[in-house]
Amino acid sequence: MGLGKMKTFVDIISDKPVKDSEGFTEKGDVILASVRAYKEDRHGSEKWANRAAFSQASALFRFRKIPNLEVTTDLVLVCSDGRYNIISVEDVKGRGMYIEVLAEKVKSSKA
């Protein structure tokens, strides 16, 4: 995976409650990392047909592994297209170099 295909800028965000300096808890997004990623939207290819177990996934992201950050399904990805909940996380080929994330786009509750 070369940098030429990694054209999407993605923020990896934790949306868990955070305590401020005075001890009050507030809901806020905390950006854990900002990375360049390869993004592939869902379409009718054979690869997406093989991912039938993750039928609610609407996008695939691939990016370099970030030292000291474990990407889990508790985190959220945000890019210029919107906000995505992480459904699954996989180490590409088990080498510890790239992370592949299947994610579902968050639908806005505004009408």
C-alpha positions as a Markdown table, in Angstrom:
| # | Residue | x | y | z |
|---|---|---|---|---|
| 1 | Met | 0.0 | 0.0 | 0.0 |
| 2 | Gly | 1.7 | 3.2 | -1.2 |
| 3 | Leu | 1.0 | 6.7 | 0.0 |
| 4 | Gly | -0.5 | 7.5 | -3.5 |
| 5 | Lys | -3.7 | 5.6 | -2.6 |
| 6 | Met | -3.9 | 7.0 | 0.9 |
| 7 | Lys | -5.7 | 10.2 | 0.0 |
| 8 | Thr | -8.3 | 10.5 | 2.7 |
| 9 | Phe | -7.5 | 12.3 | 5.9 |
| 10 | Val | -9.1 | 10.5 | 8.9 |
| 11 | Asp | -9.4 | 11.4 | 12.6 |
| 12 | Ile | -9.6 | 8.5 | 15.0 |
| 13 | Ile | -11.8 | 9.7 | 17.8 |
| 14 | Ser | -12.9 | 8.5 | 21.3 |
| 15 | Asp | -16.4 | 9.7 | 22.1 |
| 16 | Lys | -16.4 | 8.6 | 25.7 |
| 17 | Pro | -17.1 | 11.1 | 28.5 |
| 18 | Val | -14.1 | 13.1 | 29.5 |
| 19 | Lys | -13.4 | 14.8 | 32.9 |
| 20 | Asp | -12.1 | 18.4 | 32.7 |
| 21 | Ser | -9.6 | 19.9 | 35.1 |
| 22 | Glu | -12.3 | 20.7 | 37.6 |
| 23 | Gly | -13.6 | 17.2 | 37.7 |
| 24 | Phe | -16.8 | 17.7 | 35.7 |
| 25 | Thr | -17.7 | 15.1 | 33.2 |
| 26 | Glu | -18.6 | 16.3 | 29.7 |
| 27 | Lys | -19.4 | 14.4 | 26.5 |
| 28 | Gly | -16.8 | 15.3 | 24.0 |
| 29 | Asp | -14.9 | 13.9 | 21.1 |
| 30 | Val | -11.2 | 13.4 | 21.8 |
| 31 | Ile | -9.0 | 13.1 | 18.7 |
| 32 | Leu | -6.5 | 10.3 | 19.4 |
| 33 | Ala | -4.8 | 10.4 | 16.0 |
| 34 | Ser | -5.1 | 12.0 | 12.6 |
| 35 | Val | -3.9 | 9.8 | 9.7 |
| 36 | Arg | -4.0 | 9.4 | 6.0 |
| 37 | Ala | -6.0 | 6.4 | 4.9 |
| 38 | Tyr | -7.1 | 4.5 | 1.9 |
| 39 | Lys | -11.0 | 4.6 | 1.8 |
| 40 | Glu | -13.1 | 2.3 | -0.3 |
| 41 | Asp | -16.9 | 2.8 | -0.3 |
| 42 | Arg | -19.2 | -0.3 | -0.5 |
| 43 | His | -20.0 | -1.4 | -4.0 |
| 44 | Gly | -20.9 | -4.6 | -5.9 |
| 45 | Ser | -17.4 | -6.1 | -6.3 |
| 46 | Glu | -16.4 | -9.7 | -5.5 |
| 47 | Lys | -14.4 | -8.5 | -2.5 |
| 48 | Trp | -17.5 | -6.8 | -0.9 |
| 49 | Ala | -19.6 | -9.9 | -1.7 |
| 50 | Asn | -17.1 | -12.0 | 0.4 |
| 51 | Arg | -17.6 | -9.6 | 3.3 |
| 52 | Ala | -21.2 | -10.7 | 3.7 |
| 53 | Ala | -20.7 | -11.2 | 7.5 |
| 54 | Phe | -20.3 | -7.5 | 7.7 |
| 55 | Ser | -23.3 | -6.5 | 5.7 |
| 56 | Gln | -23.9 | -3.3 | 7.5 |
| 57 | Ala | -20.4 | -2.0 | 6.7 |
| 58 | Ser | -20.5 | 0.9 | 4.2 |
| 59 | Ala | -16.8 | 1.6 | 3.9 |
| 60 | Leu | -13.4 | 0.1 | 4.3 |
| 61 | Phe | -10.4 | 2.1 | 5.6 |
| 62 | Arg | -6.7 | 1.1 | 5.5 |
| 63 | Phe | -4.0 | 3.0 | 7.3 |
| 64 | Arg | -0.6 | 2.5 | 8.9 |
| 65 | Lys | -0.6 | 1.1 | 12.4 |
| 66 | Ile | -0.2 | 3.8 | 15.0 |
| 67 | Pro | 2.3 | 3.1 | 17.8 |
| 68 | Asn | 0.8 | 3.0 | 21.3 |
| 69 | Leu | -2.8 | 3.2 | 20.0 |
| 70 | Glu | -5.1 | 0.2 | 19.9 |
| 71 | Val | -7.8 | 0.7 | 17.4 |
| 72 | Thr | -11.0 | -0.9 | 18.6 |
| 73 | Thr | -14.7 | -1.0 | 17.9 |
| 74 | Asp | -15.2 | 1.6 | 20.7 |
| 75 | Leu | -13.7 | 4.3 | 18.5 |
| 76 | Val | -15.1 | 6.4 | 15.7 |
| 77 | Leu | -13.6 | 7.5 | 12.4 |
| 78 | Val | -14.3 | 11.0 | 11.0 |
| 79 | Cys | -13.4 | 12.1 | 7.5 |
| 80 | Ser | -14.7 | 14.7 | 5.1 |
| 81 | Asp | -17.6 | 12.3 | 4.1 |
| 82 | Gly | -18.9 | 12.1 | 7.6 |
| 83 | Arg | -18.7 | 10.0 | 10.8 |
| 84 | Tyr | -18.2 | 6.2 | 10.8 |
| 85 | Asn | -18.7 | 3.6 | 13.6 |
| 86 | Ile | -16.0 | 0.9 | 13.5 |
| 87 | Ile | -17.5 | -2.6 | 13.1 |
| 88 | Ser | -14.3 | -4.6 | 12.8 |
| 89 | Val | -10.5 | -4.1 | 13.0 |
| 90 | Glu | -7.9 | -6.4 | 11.4 |
| 91 | Asp | -4.2 | -6.4 | 11.1 |
| 92 | Val | -3.4 | -6.7 | 7.4 |
| 93 | Lys | -1.5 | -9.9 | 6.8 |
| 94 | Gly | -0.6 | -10.1 | 10.5 |
| 95 | Arg | 2.6 | -8.0 | 9.9 |
| 96 | Gly | 1.7 | -5.1 | 12.3 |
| 97 | Met | 2.2 | -2.5 | 9.6 |
| 98 | Tyr | -1.3 | -1.7 | 8.4 |
| 99 | Ile | -4.8 | -1.8 | 10.0 |
| 100 | Glu | -8.0 | -2.5 | 8.0 |
| 101 | Val | -11.2 | -1.2 | 9.4 |
| 102 | Leu | -14.7 | -2.0 | 8.2 |
| 103 | Ala | -17.1 | 0.8 | 9.3 |
| 104 | Glu | -20.7 | 1.9 | 9.1 |
| 105 | Lys | -21.6 | 5.5 | 8.2 |
| 106 | Val | -23.5 | 7.2 | 11.0 |
| 107 | Lys | -26.8 | 8.5 | 9.7 |
| 108 | Ser | -27.7 | 12.0 | 10.9 |
| 109 | Ser | -30.8 | 12.2 | 13.1 |
| 110 | Lys | -31.7 | 15.6 | 11.6 |
| 111 | Ala | -34.4 | 15.5 | 9.0 |
